Every structure is written in C-alpha cells, then in structure tokens.
Amino acid sequence: MVMFRQGTCTPSVQANAGCTQKLAVDGTFALLLKLALGGFKATEVRVNRIRESNPPVVLITGTSSGIGRACATYLHQCGYRVYGTSRQAPDLSQVDAPPPEAFTVIPMDVTSDTSVATGIQTILAREGRLDAVVNNAGVSLIGAVEDTLLEEARFQLETNFFGVLRVCQHVLPAMRHQQAGCIVNMSSMGGLVGLPFQAIYSASKFALEGFSEALRLEVRPYGIHVVLIEPGDFQTAITAHRQIARGAQSTSVYVRRFTHARAVIEANEAHGSAPERIAYQLERILRHASPRLRYPIGSVVERIGLRLKQVMPSAWFEWVMRWSYRLL
Ligand SMILES: NC(=O)c1ccc[n+]([C@@H]2O[C@H](COP(=O)([O-])OP(=O)(O)OC[C@H]3O[C@@H](n4cnc5c(N)ncnc54)[C@H](OP(=O)(O)O)[C@@H]3O)[C@@H](O)[C@H]2O)c1
C-alpha cells in the first residue's frame, strides 16, 4: 500500500522541473482538492441513503460455513436485512420464511451467470434495493504448479475471480441507480504475498486485488465504495473443502516439499483466529462513511510479515517464506 501511494503521487511531482513543476504541483493540489470535495459529496450521499434504507439490505455469498456464515449471522444480529447464499439452498418459493433468529438463504452458484442473475433479481424484487454485497464465496486449490491441471486452475479462477466479477456486474446497475452501495471483496493475505503450493489460489486473489483497486476508482462518482478484506489464517471449513491438485501424488517430484508446506498451511488454519473477528470488522466497514480500500485482518505475526515484504530486500523475504513453509 505504501508503495502504491509513493508510485502514484511522488513521481508525478518529481518528473516536472522549473515553472512546469509549480504548475504540476498546483494541478496535483487542485486534483486532490477536487477528489476530496468529490469524496465528501459521495460520502454525504451514501450516509443519507443508508439512513433512508433502514435496515440496510446486504448480500453475502457463500454463507453455509466459515467466514460467510459468521458475517451473515453477526450482521443479522446487528439488524441488517441479510441474504446469504449456498449452492445447496432450496429456492425461496419452496421454503417457509426463516425464523427471526436466522438470515435468509438463497441458492447461488457464482460460477453460473443464470444462478447469479436469478439470485440478485430475487433480492431486488423483494427489497427494491441492495445496499452492500460481500463477495465471500471461494475455494482453495493446493498443489505444485507443475502438478496442476489447467482445468483445475480454471475452476479456481472461475470461482474466486470470475465469480466476483459476475456478481459485481449484476449488482452495479442497481447500486448506480441508488447512487449508493458498498462492495466488499474477500481477498486474502495470499493476494499480497505469493504462497508456495497455492500459486493458483494466490493468482486468483492477486487478480481480485487489482480488480478491486481499479473498480473502486471507476464507481466512486456513483457513491459506491469498493473494499478488500485480506484475512490471514482463520479457522473455517476451508481446510476440509480444499481441493488437492490431481497430480499431487506420491510419484510427484514435489511430494516431500508439498507435504511439508501442506502441513504448515493446515496447522496455521487450525490455530487461526475465529471468523467472528472478520464479521465484527465487516460491520464497522459497512457503517463507515468512507472506508479504506484494504483491511488486512490476521495475527500480529501475519501483519508483521506483510510489512516485512514491503521493507526487506526480496531475497531475504523469500528466505523467510521458505523457512516458514519448511521448504529450506
Ligand atoms: N479461512 C481462511 O483462512 C481464509 C484466509 C484468507 C481468505 N479466505 C477467503 O475467505 C472466503 C471464505 O472462505 P472460508 O474460509 O469461510 O471457507 P469455507 O468455510 O470453505 O466457505 C466457503 C464458502 O464458499 C461457498 N462457495 C464455494 N464455491 C462456491 C460457488 N461456486 N458458488 C457459490 N458459493 C460457493 C461455500 O458454499 P456452498 O458450498 O454451500 O455453496 C461456502 O459457504 C474465501 O474467499 C477464502 O478464499 C479464507
């Protein structure tokens, strides 16, 4: 993040000399002032609309377990009107209304255009609006790059990246029309640091990082905020649901190092934080009039790790990573 700030602001000023430098500084100042004023305007709009929309309507994808379920449960308890999703959920027309203590669950597979379109239309038809979307649904693929089939890699990206794109494309028209909304994308610290034997998972989350950073700039004039949550290790069903690359067999040349790395990954998840911690942070983000782009959430060690990547020579950081995953 620090690198991003330096890269966008400092060089544009340094690149100009003499009187052009003053003009550039004035121009930059004017641009910053305009952005700030624009930001305040957008903030006012969003705060007012959220107040009008009482309770706010929130869609969270992938709420049958883990982070999604914790977030949906907590927001429901806080008084939000929550729609969760599961690929296994029956159609709303086939079930009774949920009891007051439970949030509503609709069927949705984020890899299917029809399923996403139907789910979002169902919510808009019932509520007339959608204030926030949490793109949480995700899967995790593990295995050496060489042992991973292209179809396995495609499925990973189809869920973790194209799934988010699909949902965004279906909710943005409604949010633009409302002139308000918040899209929260569940990334990962693996979207900031490449994780060994999770290269395709990391690729899907790195893609999500760039996508969200860019989308945020596009939709800000419509009062829509785009936010990334970047969890470290959390105790969820992700470990049990994880897909292992079909080529990761005992005959693989990577088997010894893969086995070490997998043991570290699973141990870290087993000792990870409770997903309720993310739920609490999510609610604060949704209440915030002007949320930041990135919210890394994890242990102190994980957050120090992220910082080290920014400040350490890359060869040293790579050594730390190989040591952490028992790959030395
Ligand atoms: N746990 C961690 O340590 C950790 C760390 C960093 C980031 N994350 C991210 O957090 C998010 C949630 O993960 P989790 O740890 O809570 O895992 P989880 O317990 O396995 O939950 C994954 C959820 O995603 C849903 N899902 C999977 N494929 C789907 C699809 N094609 N369409 C719709 N829903 C789908 C599942 O619902 P159904 O199977 O019922 O459809 C399930 O509810 C993921 O994006 C993950 O990458 C997790």
PDBQT file of the ligand as one rigid body, heavy atoms in Angstrom, charges set to zero:
ROOT
HETATM    1  N1  LIG A 401     -10.155 -19.418   6.169  1.00  0.00    +0.000 N 
HETATM    2  C1  LIG A 401      -9.079 -18.734   5.840  1.00  0.00    +0.000 C 
HETATM    3  O1  LIG A 401      -8.020 -18.932   6.471  1.00  0.00    +0.000 OA
HETATM    4  C2  LIG A 401      -9.121 -17.721   4.734  1.00  0.00    +0.000 A 
HETATM    5  C3  LIG A 401      -7.994 -16.892   4.587  1.00  0.00    +0.000 A 
HETATM    6  C4  LIG A 401      -7.988 -15.931   3.583  1.00  0.00    +0.000 A 
HETATM    7  C5  LIG A 401      -9.088 -15.789   2.757  1.00  0.00    +0.000 A 
HETATM    8  N2  LIG A 401     -10.166 -16.597   2.905  1.00  0.00    +0.000 N 
HETATM    9  C6  LIG A 401     -11.280 -16.411   1.969  1.00  0.00    +0.000 C 
HETATM   10  O2  LIG A 401     -12.493 -16.300   2.678  1.00  0.00    +0.000 OA
HETATM   11  C7  LIG A 401     -13.570 -16.750   1.869  1.00  0.00    +0.000 C 
HETATM   12  C8  LIG A 401     -14.436 -17.725   2.664  1.00  0.00    +0.000 C 
HETATM   13  O3  LIG A 401     -13.647 -18.860   2.970  1.00  0.00    +0.000 OA
HETATM   14  P1  LIG A 401     -13.870 -19.751   4.273  1.00  0.00    +0.000 P 
HETATM   15  O4  LIG A 401     -12.556 -19.865   4.931  1.00  0.00    +0.000 OA
HETATM   16  O5  LIG A 401     -15.031 -19.283   5.063  1.00  0.00    +0.000 OA
HETATM   17  O6  LIG A 401     -14.163 -21.173   3.588  1.00  0.00    +0.000 OA
HETATM   18  P2  LIG A 401     -15.401 -22.182   3.682  1.00  0.00    +0.000 P 
HETATM   19  O7  LIG A 401     -15.796 -22.397   5.084  1.00  0.00    +0.000 OA
HETATM   20  O8  LIG A 401     -14.976 -23.359   2.870  1.00  0.00    +0.000 OA
HETATM   21  O9  LIG A 401     -16.587 -21.399   2.954  1.00  0.00    +0.000 OA
HETATM   22  C9  LIG A 401     -16.611 -21.242   1.584  1.00  0.00    +0.000 C 
HETATM   23  C10 LIG A 401     -18.000 -20.804   1.150  1.00  0.00    +0.000 C 
HETATM   24  O10 LIG A 401     -17.954 -20.543  -0.253  1.00  0.00    +0.000 OA
HETATM   25  C11 LIG A 401     -19.095 -21.124  -0.842  1.00  0.00    +0.000 C 
HETATM   26  N3  LIG A 401     -18.816 -21.479  -2.238  1.00  0.00    +0.000 N 
HETATM   27  C12 LIG A 401     -17.793 -22.231  -2.729  1.00  0.00    +0.000 A 
HETATM   28  N4  LIG A 401     -17.891 -22.322  -4.059  1.00  0.00    +0.000 NA
HETATM   29  C13 LIG A 401     -18.992 -21.609  -4.421  1.00  0.00    +0.000 A 
HETATM   30  C14 LIG A 401     -19.605 -21.307  -5.662  1.00  0.00    +0.000 A 
HETATM   31  N5  LIG A 401     -19.145 -21.799  -6.833  1.00  0.00    +0.000 N 
HETATM   32  N6  LIG A 401     -20.708 -20.532  -5.662  1.00  0.00    +0.000 NA
HETATM   33  C15 LIG A 401     -21.217 -20.063  -4.507  1.00  0.00    +0.000 A 
HETATM   34  N7  LIG A 401     -20.693 -20.307  -3.304  1.00  0.00    +0.000 NA
HETATM   35  C16 LIG A 401     -19.582 -21.071  -3.270  1.00  0.00    +0.000 A 
HETATM   36  C17 LIG A 401     -19.456 -22.334   0.010  1.00  0.00    +0.000 C 
HETATM   37  O11 LIG A 401     -20.864 -22.511  -0.047  1.00  0.00    +0.000 OA
HETATM   38  P3  LIG A 401     -21.636 -23.798  -0.653  1.00  0.00    +0.000 P 
HETATM   39  O12 LIG A 401     -20.637 -24.921  -0.779  1.00  0.00    +0.000 OA
HETATM   40  O13 LIG A 401     -22.719 -24.069   0.349  1.00  0.00    +0.000 OA
HETATM   41  O14 LIG A 401     -22.167 -23.324  -1.959  1.00  0.00    +0.000 OA
HETATM   42  C18 LIG A 401     -19.048 -21.876   1.402  1.00  0.00    +0.000 C 
HETATM   43  O15 LIG A 401     -20.133 -21.287   2.063  1.00  0.00    +0.000 OA
HETATM   44  C19 LIG A 401     -12.939 -17.360   0.605  1.00  0.00    +0.000 C 
HETATM   45  O16 LIG A 401     -12.994 -16.426  -0.454  1.00  0.00    +0.000 OA
HETATM   46  C20 LIG A 401     -11.496 -17.581   1.024  1.00  0.00    +0.000 C 
HETATM   47  O17 LIG A 401     -10.600 -17.564  -0.068  1.00  0.00    +0.000 OA
HETATM   48  C21 LIG A 401     -10.210 -17.571   3.873  1.00  0.00    +0.000 A 
ENDROOT
TORSDOF 0
